[in-house]
Amino acid sequence: MMDKVATPDYIRRHDRDRTFPHELYQAWVELGLLSMPFPEAYGGLGGNAIDMMIIAEEIARKGYDFYASYAAGVFTAHMLLQKADEPQKRTWLPRFFAGEIKLSTSMSEPDAGSDVGALRTSAVRDGEHWIINGQKLWATGAGVKDNVIALYVKTDANAHYRNGISLFLVDNDAPGMELRKLEMLGRSSVGTYEIFFNDVRVPPERLVGGENQGWGCLLAGLQYERLTSAAGYYGCSQTIIDSALQYAQERKQFGRPIGTNQAIAHMFADMQTEVDAARLLTWRAAWLIANGKDALREISMAKLFGSETYVKVAAAAMQIMGGYGYNMEFDMQRLFRDSRSVTIGAGTSQMQRNLIAALMGLKVR
Ligand SMILES: Cc1cc2nc3c(=O)[nH]c(=O)nc-3n(C[C@H](O)[C@H](O)[C@H](O)COP(=O)(O)OP(=O)(O)OC[C@H]3O[C@@H](n4cnc5c(N)ncnc54)[C@H](O)[C@@H]3O)c2cc1C
């Protein structure tokens, strides 16, 4: 299915025109790829984190940009599975599985990136309703048609962030919202959005997890976000290796394929070894999650190593392809551009290292 819909021309066109791959997304819906890793009670197909990994690798084979829309939806839905109440789960999850809505998550702000607890966008009560004002940044896929945004806002200005943030589900076309698709180095199709909120009115049933209980939702969401992200990284990395390998076997200089130079051949040996290691780290984390165990350390390691490997592999593959790798008419430049985001998004490499070290007992300042 992926090969039939997401042809090389289809991918290039959406990257160039900065348009969302609606046909491909619809095909995922029809195949049940969105509903696979969710319980049957809410309309899912009853799979687990390991099923999600298998799907993720295949989708990510076409590049991280398209994959980002699958990942953002699935990890947001997974957070709802953990934190929403029964009526909310029965309302939102089946609609997401059926493709009636898409889901995204918006935490980051101009002054709240790694330090997400510093967010300032606020919601204040107005009778039963809430009124949201402020600005969000870098929200993947938030401006796509029928997107519902899982939005983290301050609801108690005087409380510590652990006790003063709440989560709301907000339609991206609610009155008072303005979304702008940002010019980024890569990931142009699904896109990254800036959002302005000007007296956006939200009904009480859109509050998830309880008033001032948003921090717990955020932490729960981050774990599955990083696992989902890591699963995409090695799918993309494998595509990069495969296309550079084909090139190295065909491209001749000095009368023989460039891949017969030991300097190039060893680059492939290293790349494949590291991508396999990234895959195994992620599988370990998914196995722990699928078996109901805590996996914060393992997920952070998989996210850190997988993202850094992906960036490294993309840079090496561009070197192997010489001028053709750097040329806009070939696909490697897109794979390279998309790769560069992954040690920043879903928590930077530095923040993953801080977390892993903290879990080892070292309080990094
Ligand atoms: C393509 C893309 C998609 C994204 N999608 C989303 C999304 O869907 N939803 C959303 O809410 N956000 C999203 N983000 C935002 C992302 O989570 C943030 O960019 C990220 O958390 C880093 O924040 P920042 O960019 O403000 O950098 P900063 O936090 O300002 O960090 C700048 C640098 O300082 C380092 N640094 C900061 N603090 C420390 C520290 N304590 N120790 C060591 N180093 C530190 C960082 O590692 C980084 O290298 C996305 C970002 C990108 C690039």
The ligand as an SDF file (V2000), in Angstrom:
LIG
                    3D

 53 58  0  0  0  0  0  0  0  0999 V2000
   10.5370   19.8350   13.6990 C   0  0  0  0  0  0  0  0  0  0  0  0
   10.0520   20.0730   15.0920 C   0  0  0  0  0  0  0  0  0  0  0  0
    8.8110   19.6150   15.4780 C   0  0  0  0  0  0  0  0  0  0  0  0
    8.3280   19.8810   16.7590 C   0  0  0  0  0  0  0  0  0  0  0  0
    7.0580   19.4580   17.0970 N   0  0  0  0  0  0  0  0  0  0  0  0
    6.5550   19.8320   18.3070 C   0  0  0  0  0  0  0  0  0  0  0  0
    5.1830   19.5160   18.6260 C   0  0  0  0  0  0  0  0  0  0  0  0
    4.4800   18.8580   17.8710 O   0  0  0  0  0  0  0  0  0  0  0  0
    4.6940   19.9790   19.8100 N   0  0  0  0  0  0  0  0  0  0  0  0
    5.4420   20.7090   20.7000 C   0  0  0  0  0  0  0  0  0  0  0  0
    4.9330   21.0850   21.7410 O   0  0  0  0  0  0  0  0  0  0  0  0
    6.7380   20.9910   20.4190 N   0  0  0  0  0  0  0  0  0  0  0  0
    7.3160   20.5860   19.2430 C   0  0  0  0  0  0  0  0  0  0  0  0
    8.6170   20.8850   18.9470 N   0  0  0  0  0  0  0  0  0  0  0  0
    9.3930   21.6660   19.8970 C   0  0  0  0  0  0  0  0  0  0  0  0
   10.5230   20.8960   20.5650 C   0  0  0  0  0  0  0  0  0  0  0  0
   10.0060   20.0400   21.5420 O   0  0  0  0  0  0  0  0  0  0  0  0
   11.5020   21.9330   21.1120 C   0  0  0  0  0  0  0  0  0  0  0  0
   12.1200   22.5510   20.0120 O   0  0  0  0  0  0  0  0  0  0  0  0
   12.5380   21.3060   22.0160 C   0  0  0  0  0  0  0  0  0  0  0  0
   11.9560   20.8640   23.2060 O   0  0  0  0  0  0  0  0  0  0  0  0
   13.6750   22.2800   22.3300 C   0  0  0  0  0  0  0  0  0  0  0  0
   13.1920   23.5230   22.7230 O   0  0  0  0  0  0  0  0  0  0  0  0
   13.7900   24.8550   22.0570 P   0  0  0  0  0  0  0  0  0  0  0  0
   13.7320   24.6830   20.5950 O   0  0  0  0  0  0  0  0  0  0  0  0
   13.0970   26.0100   22.6680 O   0  0  0  0  0  0  0  0  0  0  0  0
   15.3110   24.8720   22.4670 O   0  0  0  0  0  0  0  0  0  0  0  0
   15.9140   25.2890   23.9000 P   0  0  0  0  0  0  0  0  0  0  0  0
   15.2030   24.6050   24.9960 O   0  0  0  0  0  0  0  0  0  0  0  0
   16.0460   26.7660   23.9650 O   0  0  0  0  0  0  0  0  0  0  0  0
   17.3600   24.6480   23.7900 O   0  0  0  0  0  0  0  0  0  0  0  0
   18.4160   25.2120   22.9980 C   0  0  0  0  0  0  0  0  0  0  0  0
   19.6680   24.3790   23.2340 C   0  0  0  0  0  0  0  0  0  0  0  0
   20.0380   24.4320   24.6330 O   0  0  0  0  0  0  0  0  0  0  0  0
   20.0950   23.1290   25.1540 C   0  0  0  0  0  0  0  0  0  0  0  0
   19.6370   23.1130   26.5320 N   0  0  0  0  0  0  0  0  0  0  0  0
   18.5330   23.7130   27.0510 C   0  0  0  0  0  0  0  0  0  0  0  0
   18.4240   23.4430   28.3470 N   0  0  0  0  0  0  0  0  0  0  0  0
   19.4500   22.6310   28.6690 C   0  0  0  0  0  0  0  0  0  0  0  0
   19.8730   21.9720   29.8520 C   0  0  0  0  0  0  0  0  0  0  0  0
   19.2100   22.0820   31.0150 N   0  0  0  0  0  0  0  0  0  0  0  0
   20.9870   21.1930   29.7980 N   0  0  0  0  0  0  0  0  0  0  0  0
   21.6840   21.0700   28.6380 C   0  0  0  0  0  0  0  0  0  0  0  0
   21.3380   21.6730   27.4880 N   0  0  0  0  0  0  0  0  0  0  0  0
   20.2260   22.4250   27.5020 C   0  0  0  0  0  0  0  0  0  0  0  0
   19.1940   22.2780   24.2610 C   0  0  0  0  0  0  0  0  0  0  0  0
   19.5310   20.9130   24.3210 O   0  0  0  0  0  0  0  0  0  0  0  0
   19.4560   22.9050   22.8970 C   0  0  0  0  0  0  0  0  0  0  0  0
   20.6080   22.3590   22.3320 O   0  0  0  0  0  0  0  0  0  0  0  0
    9.1320   20.5950   17.6870 C   0  0  0  0  0  0  0  0  0  0  0  0
   10.4120   21.0330   17.2970 C   0  0  0  0  0  0  0  0  0  0  0  0
   10.8760   20.7770   16.0290 C   0  0  0  0  0  0  0  0  0  0  0  0
   12.2410   21.2740   15.6510 C   0  0  0  0  0  0  0  0  0  0  0  0
  1  2  1  0
  2  3  1  0
  2 52  2  0
  3  4  2  0
  4  5  1  0
  4 50  1  0
  5  6  2  0
  6  7  1  0
  6 13  1  0
  7  8  2  0
  7  9  1  0
  9 10  1  0
 10 11  2  0
 10 12  1  0
 12 13  2  0
 13 14  1  0
 14 15  1  0
 14 50  1  0
 15 16  1  0
 16 17  1  0
 16 18  1  0
 18 19  1  0
 18 20  1  0
 20 21  1  0
 20 22  1  0
 22 23  1  0
 23 24  1  0
 24 25  2  0
 24 26  1  0
 24 27  1  0
 27 28  1  0
 28 29  2  0
 28 30  1  0
 28 31  1  0
 31 32  1  0
 32 33  1  0
 33 34  1  0
 33 48  1  0
 34 35  1  0
 35 36  1  0
 35 46  1  0
 36 37  1  0
 36 45  1  0
 37 38  2  0
 38 39  1  0
 39 40  1  0
 39 45  2  0
 40 41  1  0
 40 42  2  0
 42 43  1  0
 43 44  2  0
 44 45  1  0
 46 47  1  0
 46 48  1  0
 48 49  1  0
 50 51  2  0
 51 52  1  0
 52 53  1  0
M  END
$$$$
